[in-house]
């Protein structure tokens, strides 16, 4: 009888351990889920740059303008490109030959934000 008890004790211990190992969801997995949401605003913030250029032409039909932009270090070298202003009504307020300033954002090479006509530089 004692040999049966001695054999049963290890079997009971093994079954108890297996029963405790059945839970595969550790409680620590739920806490980190909140961290990416807090980091999301920083990931969407884009670096802004000051843009200057001379309007070469305006196309009211497409609400776009061709601008000879100056060099913007970290964004784009000097070149003439077609841009759309962030506010379409700007197209009605500018003309070929105007010097403009605007804000541009990293990753967006087609939109000029907050376009303003400025006095020509000599």
ABEGO torsion letter per residue (X at the ends): XAAAAAAAAAAAAAAAAAAAAABABBAAAAAAAAAAAAAAAAAABBBBBBBBBBBABBBAAAGBBBBBBBBBBGABBBBBBBBBBABAAAAAABBBGBBBBBBBBBGBAABBBGBBBBBBBX
